[in-house]
Amino acid sequence: MSQVAQHVRPDDGPGHGSGRSNTRISSLDIDKAVFPVSALTIVVFVLGALLFPDRATQVFGGIRTWLTTQFDWLFLLTANFVLLFCLLIVISPLGKVRIGGREAVPEYSSVSWFAMLFAASIGIGLMFFGVLEPVQHFLYPPLGINAADPETARALGIAAATFHWGLHGWAIYALVGLTLAFFSYNRGLPLTIRSAFYPLLGDRIWGWAGHLIDTLAVFTTVFGLATSLGLGANQVTGGLNYLFGIPATDLTRVVLIVLITAVATGSVLTGINVGIKRLSELNALLAVLLLVCIIGIGPTLYIWAGFFSGLGSYLTAIVPLSNWVGRQDTAFLHDWTIFYIAWWLSWAPFVGIFIARISRGRTVREFLICVLLLPTLFVLLWMSAFGGIAVHQYLTDGYTGVTDTVSAWIPELALFKMLEPLPLTGLLSVVALVLIVIFFVTSSDSGSLVVATIAAGGNFSVPVGRCLFWCVLEGLVAIALLLGGGLLSLQAAALAAGFPFTLVLIGMALTTWVELRREAL
């Protein structure tokens, strides 16, 4: 951790990883610029949404419609470009560059590395959408596919869900993580977003331009996290009501967010190598055990058949699903695909910094292949198991618990309705509920650490009170969004946060390409 907290700035610019300190600008100077502006603006937003919830609902709805209909091309174009860029790096000689230099060795084992990557990034989303989305796209297939053809619709449903959680999204994470890891470990710059723009801006990254970039990253991260925390709160509340009869009210959601925020605060204060690491490993273990149980007690052969048919459909449909021209399925395109891309973008500063922090010692090729392929295959298997069982229950057993819930749009109950006909339903439902809560905590604690780091100019040694402040503020933003419009407001926040980050990603790709070429010479 000390290597990313030194804030060394080479005197003679990029290309020199000597680590010689330039004390003209300290992390404290950056902290005084980024922290008050971002914190005050977010506090004003929270107060406005809580004091004027009806007006907030209207504003969020308008933002969501405007962004999805007017800028669908920008979101998809950015995601396509980033994926192709990452694949180009993988097959090029630049992939042999090692993060941290030729002698660097990984700080974490591959298992711990992947566990932290997985738990901090997509856990809550998979629990919320793992059943919901394959069933939704099975009932209402995209790309003009006829729902009357159940096998084609089933494969496309799994493929469409994997498309939203697969290569395109992970490429966004991979680019940000690779860029920040390289500039931190190979160029001696702070582990924060502004560092990626040193080749373009030079010493101006320590001025207002850099402050603007990091402030945008703070906004993006806080609202992206709040979206996930809001979804998690909805699902836990729905699960508590379904299993134990606890009222699914706004008060329950607020109390839940407060309790989870308190636990997350305790975790983040113990540091990345204690609370965050251990919770992430526990989370990954529970997720794998739940997945194995579902495959074992469900229609196993059907699930594996769905995995391979879904993989084939994913590879076949990835190009048409990546296109925005002449699409007739505009509801799917705008309500699902564009929202997802914006959501990935809004999480990119958080996950990018987090995986950069834990990825020293790996080659660029190893980093990109692992970050792109392993999570995508895991997502495909998850969707095939959870979503595939729900479709099997409908087609073979005539069970309509999940399909009726999805059609009535009660998304937080889809998972629990799928578990209902299975053996050990009570135990599995409780395990799922616990898993959601732990995912909730790991996302919140990791996110708070990263936000505090960005606001402090890349300094991981931020004061305890500052971490506490960001934990609490993230919870308040989630509460404000839930009370100010619910799921639609959460989606609007993700879209608004991800939109300006498209330009940041393009700039990162440019600087990364230039500096990797220089490093490889």
Sequence and secondary structure as in RCSB ss.txt:
>XXXX:A:sequence
MSQVAQHVRPDDGPGHGSGRSNTRISSLDIDKAVFPVSALTIVVFVLGALLFPDRATQVFGGIRTWLTTQFDWLF
LLTANFVLLFCLLIVISPLGKVRIGGREAVPEYSSVSWFAMLFAASIGIGLMFFGVLEPVQHFLYPPLGINAADP
ETARALGIAAATFHWGLHGWAIYALVGLTLAFFSYNRGLPLTIRSAFYPLLGDRIWGWAGHLIDTLAVFTTVFGL
ATSLGLGANQVTGGLNYLFGIPATDLTRVVLIVLITAVATGSVLTGINVGIKRLSELNALLAVLLLVCIIGIGPT
LYIWAGFFSGLGSYLTAIVPLSNWVGRQDTAFLHDWTIFYIAWWLSWAPFVGIFIARISRGRTVREFLICVLLLP
TLFVLLWMSAFGGIAVHQYLTDGYTGVTDTVSAWIPELALFKMLEPLPLTGLLSVVALVLIVIFFVTSSDSGSLV
VATIAAGGNFSVPVGRCLFWCVLEGLVAIALLLGGGLLSLQAAALAAGFPFTLVLIGMALTTWVELRREAL
>XXXX:A:secstr
 GGGSS    TT TT       TTS HHHHHHHHHHHHHHHHHHHHHHHHH HHHHHHHHHHHHHHHHHHSHHHH
HHHHHHHHHHHHHHHHSGGGG BTT TT   SS HHHHHHHHHHHHTHHHHHHHHHHHHHHHHHS STT  TTSH
HHHHHHHHHHHHHHHSHHHHHHHHHHHHHHHHHHHTT   SSGGGGGHHHHGGGGGSHHHHHHHHHHHHHHHHHH
HHHHHHHHHHHHHHHHHHH     HHHHHHHHHHHHHHHHHHHHT IIIIIHHHHHHHHHHHHHHHHHHHHHS H
HHHHHHHHHHHHHHHHHHHHHH  TT S HHHIIIIIIHHHHHHHHHHHHHHHHHHHT TT BHHHHHHHHHHHH
HHHHHHHIIIIIHHHHHHHHTS   HHHHHHHTT GGGHHHHHHTTSTTHHHHHHHHHHHHHHHHHHHHHHHHHH
HHHHHTTS S   HHHHHHHHHHHHHHHHHHHHTTTHHHHHHHHHHHHTTHHHHHHHHHHHHHHHHHHHH 
